[in-house]
Amino acid sequence: MAPEVAAEADVSTERQKPDLLGIACLATMGIVTVAWIGFLIWGASAVLSWLTS
């Protein structure tokens, strides 16, 4: 095997580091989604309580 091919094979088999920007983006999307769902539940409960009062 040529040295260039061996070097390329070594590079492709290295473990990738965790992508911190991707993790931060996913965490932000999760937090925003949970906040949005909470807002919808709070709004629905406020409307129902207003309708039944």
PyMOL commands that set and color helices and strands:
alter all, ss='L'
color gray80, all
select helices_A, chain A and resi 3-12+20-52
alter helices_A, ss='H'
color red, helices_A
deselect
rebuild
show_as cartoon
